[in-house]
Amino acid sequence: MKKLSAEFGKIGSNLNQIAHHFNAGGAHSSYMYEQTQKALSALYAMKYEVEATGGEFRGYSQARLHRNSHSEKRVEPENKRSNSI
């Protein structure tokens, strides 16, 4: 988990460098902006998946939060859902 968290940190650092480039007046292109947005979305999706499976990110466990919350709706795993086709 520590190695994965470190990798997320490196990716985040790279995204910060890209943002700094744009904010400092660097060349803008719609393609680069779209690709950056896609990468950022993918990063947050991966972060959520790690947290949901019990991993730690930035010092707290999302799994612990879910485990302690009685208001969370439990979702049945995909392979256990009944097929209604």
Number of C-alpha atoms within 10 A of each C-alpha: 11 10 8 14 17 13 12 18 14 12 15 14 12 12 17 12 12 16 14 12 13 14 11 9 8 11 9 11 9 8 9 12 14 11 11 15 13 11 14 15 12 12 16 12 11 13 17 14 13 19 18 16 11 17 20 19 19 9 8 12 17 19 16 14 14 16 11 10 10 9 7 10 8 8 7 9 7 7 7 7 9 8 6 4 3
